[in-house]
């Protein structure tokens, strides 16, 4: 796996998992749950899109080797 695809995989997982956890902690601290509710759709959209593109690139790299 190339360095750029490994970075893309890590970045998509951080967006998919890390951002909702961050906003969950922020919501616990402030008591305003709109932060969490409004952060889930963008993080799912961005995270799943980049994850699908990264996995397709990894498959292409494996086929070419």
KOLFIMI-847661 format. One record per atom (N, C-alpha, C, CB): y, z, x; residue in one letter. Coordinates in steps of 0.2 Angstrom, whole numbers, plus 5000, padded with zeros to 4 digits. Glycine has a CB too. Example, Ala and Ser with C-alpha at 12.3 -4.5 7.8 and 13.67 -1.06 7.14 Angstrom:
residues 2
497250395066A 497850395062A 498450395066A 497850455057A 498950355064S 499550365068S 500050395064S 499750295070S 
END
This chain:
residues 65
499450005004X 500050005000X 500650005005X 500050064995X 501149955003X 501749955007X 502150015006X 502149895006X 502650025010X 503150085010X 503550075004X 503550085016X 503750015002X 504250004996X 503850014990X 504449934996X 503249994989X 502850014983X 502650084982X 502249974983X 502550114988X 502450194988X 503050224985X 502250214995X 503650204988X 504250234986X 504450224978X 504850204990X 504250164976X 504350144969X 503850184964X 504250074968X 503250204967X 502850244963X 503050314963X 502150244966X 503350344968X 503550404968X 504250414964X 503750434975X 504650364964X 505250364960X 505150364953X 505750304962X 504650324951X 504450314944X 504150384941X 504050254942X 503750414945X 503450474943X 503950534943X 502850494948X 504450534947X 504950584947X 505450574941X 505450574953X 505550514939X 505950494933X 505550514927X 506150424932X 504850504927X 504450514921X 504350594920X 503850484922X 504250624925X 504050694925X 504650744927X 503450714929X 504950724932X 505450774935X 506050784931X 505650754942X 506350724928X 506950734924X 506850774918X 507150664922X 506250764914X 506150804908X 506150874910X 505550784904X 505850894915X 505750964918X 506450994919X 505250974924X 506850954923X 507550974924X 507950984918X 507850914929X 507850944913X 508250954907X 507951004903X 508350884903X 507351024903X 507051074900X 507351144903X 506251074901X 507351144909X 507651204912X 508351214911X 507551204920X 508751164910X 509451164908X 509551184901X 509751094909X 509051164897X 509051184890X 508951254889X 508651144886X 508451284893X 508251354893X 508851394895X 507651364897X 509151374900X 509751414903X 510351414898X 509951384910X 510551354895X 511051354891X 510951364884X 511451284891X 510351354881X 510151364874X 510351304870X 510551424872X 510551254873X 510751194869X 510151144870X 511351164871X 509751134865X 509151094866X 509251014865X 508651114861X 509850994863X 510050924863X 509950894870X 510750914860X 510050934875X 510050904882X 509350874883X 510150964887X 508850914881X 508150894882X 507950834877X 507650954881X 508150844871X 508050794866X 508350724868X 508250814859X 508950724871X 509250664872X 509050634879X 510050674872X 508750674883X 508550654890X 507850614889X 508550704895X 507450634884X 506750604884X 506650534883X 506350644879X 507050504878X 506950424878X 507150384884X 507350404872X 507750404887X 507950364893X 507450374899X 508650384895X 507250434900X 506750444905X 506050414904X 506650524906X 505850414898X 505250374896X 505350294897X 505050384889X 505850274895X 506050204895X 506050184903X 506650184892X 506450214907X 506550194914X 505850214918X 507150234917X 505550264916X 504950284920X 504350244919X 504750354919X 504250224912X 503650184911X 503750114913X 503550184903X 504450084912X 504550014915X 504450014922X 505249994913X 504750054926X 504650054933X 503950064935X 505150104937X 503550114932X 502850124933X 502450064932X 502550184929X 502550024927X 502149964925X 502349914931X 502349934918X 502949904932X 503149854937X 502849874944X 503849844938X 502849934946X 502549954952X 501749944953X 502750034954X 501449964947X 500749954947X 500549884947X 500449994941X 500949844944X 500749764945X 500849744952X 501249724940X 501349774955X 501449754962X 500949774967X 502149774965X 500649834966X 500149864969X 499449824968X 499949934968X 499349794962X 498749754961X 498849684965X 498749744953X 499449664965X 499549594968X 499449604976X 500249574967X 499649664978X 499549674986X 498849684987X 499949734988X 498449714983X 497749724984X 497349654984X 497449774979X 497549614979X 497249544979X 497349504985X 497449514972X 497949504987X 498149464993X 497849485000X 498849464994X 497549545000X 497249575006X 496549545007X 497349645007X 
END
